[in-house]
Amino acid sequence: MIQRFGSANTLTLIAALTVLLALVGCGGSSQTVIRSEAPAQAGASDDAALSGLDQEEVELLQTLQQSTQPGELSSQEAGLVRASTTMSPSEYLAKYGSGSVDSDYQVGGEDILSIYVYEQPELTRELVPVSGDGFISFPFVGALQVAGMTTEQIGSAIRAKLMEGGYLIDPQVSVVVKEYKSKTVLILGAVETPGRYQLESNETLLDILSRAEGVSLREGGNLNRASLVRIVEDASGRQTKVSIEFDLRRLLSGQDHLANLALRDGDVIYVPMADKVYVMGEVQNPGAFVMGDNQLNIVEAIGLAGGFTRLAAPNRTKIVRKDGGVDRIFIVDVDDITEGDGQGFIVKPNDIVIVPESFF
């Protein structure tokens, strides 16, 4: 669909095309539709849409669009962060209870323990693996199930067994977690080191973001939003995958303490890429640009690319927008906008702005 925005000469044309403008929802008092054509079919060639670019610029645009950035998700990863319910941290806490960390870590399968028996070096063990089903083996005690127990509880259980067997009168047993392996969280998206992390004692969102070396601003990490996805269980025992959406900037600055939730085994943290707009053609620095926090109009988008070159034709600036797999094309007279209310056409994420060369 091609739509042109600029001045019109007759009241009849203005009235009719204002209706069309309302239908396409592009906003801006200095924009008037001049011609509307049927959209190209989904999957059709983009050659017409990208006219006005030379071959080098077309190749650059295709590279920018097709390249997989570190913060972008595969289809499998996208499935992990897809949830049936979205809520804020306050809504989550109101429905599912406190987000505070547990006072003591509960040991699980695959963890590694260190067990010390005071003044009994022959019983002290530096590396005691917890089996996948949650058991350890210890001298004079045999197999002991420890999954779900705190280190203090494990120490008390070993002490009781040693006393019951008559091996020691009053043993002092200390247990610590040497390696955390039973519980993991996954952090995806635009962080410096995405991946799976073993969840250590009392860790929160801020802790795991720190271990992932923070948001990757170099790759355009989005500071406005992020999500914590987890499986929760309601009072009836029914499980639901929820996405807890939070303002990452406020969390990192300490302004939103509620968002610093305690982490659980299986949690997925997702930091999306920042929204981008592509500006090509007769501009000083063509490329992909992060849109920032606020709404961006066409003039500001071109400003991100350094402005027009002396060969540019601002009155034929083209915006290509994917809508349901179909290219919608808008032609904007940027000169008319700058002379008008200064707002003009509002660009959307992944829009392609093409500034053609002047005929003269």
C-alpha positions, 0 to 999 in steps of 0.5 A: 500500500502506498500513501503520500503525505503532503499538502493538498489543493482542494477541500474535497480531496482533503476531506476524502483523504482525511478519512483514509488517514484515520483508517491507516492511523498514521496521525499528524496534522501536516500529513494528507494522503494523496494516493492509495494503492493496493498492498503488495501480496505477502511474500512478494518481491521488495524491489518496488519498496526498496527503489531509490536505493543503490545495490550497495544500500540494498545489500546493507539493509538486507544484512542489517535485517537478516543478521542475528544479533546476540540479543535476539532469540531463536524460536526455541528460546522465544518459546521459553519466554512466551507466557499465558499471563503477564503481570507487574511485580506488585500484581505478582506479589499480591497474588502469589505472596512474598518475593523475599529470598529464603533465609536458607538454601535448600540442597538439591540433587547434583549439589556438592557439599563439604561436611566437617566433624569437629576434631574428627579429621577422619570423618571430614569430607571436602567433596560430598556429591548429592545424587540426582535423587537427593542422597549423600553417603557418609561414614557410619551414617550410610545413605541419607536423603538431603534434598530439600534440607538446609545445610543446618538440617543436614548437619543435625541429621548427621549428628543424630545418626552418629550419636544413635550408632554410638560412634561419637558422644557429642559430635559437632557437624558443620555442612556448607554447599561447596558447589551449587548445581541443583538449581539453575536459571536462564538469562536470555537476550541483550546481556553481555553473557547470556546463558544458564547459571547455577542458582546460588543461595539467596540470589535475586534478579539484580544478582543474576544480572550482575553475574551476566555482566549487565545489559549489553548497551553495545548491542542495544539492550532495552532498559525500559522493559524486561521480564522474569518468566516462571511457572507458578501454582495456584491454590488449586494446584494448577500450574501457569506460566507467568511473565513478570514485566518490570522496568529494568532502568528503575530496577538497576537504579534502585527505584523499584525494590519490588522488582528485585524478586528472589529467583527460583529454580527454572526461572527465565530472565529475558532482556529484549533488544531495544527497538530500532529503525532503519534509515537508508538512502541520501542521508549522511550515515545510513544504518540501524538506530536505537529508537530510545525511550520516547516516540520518534517522528520521521524528522528525528529518525533522519536526524539519527542518520546525520540528516540529508545529503545535498542530493536528497529529495526530502519531499519523496521520503519513503517509509516501508513498514511490515504489517502482517507480512505485507509491505505498507509504503508511506511517502512523506514530504519531510519539508512540508512537515518541518514547515508545519507543526513539527510532528509529522509521521511517527515511525514504528519499530523496524520501519525502513526510512528511505530517502531517494536522490533528487531528480535534479 
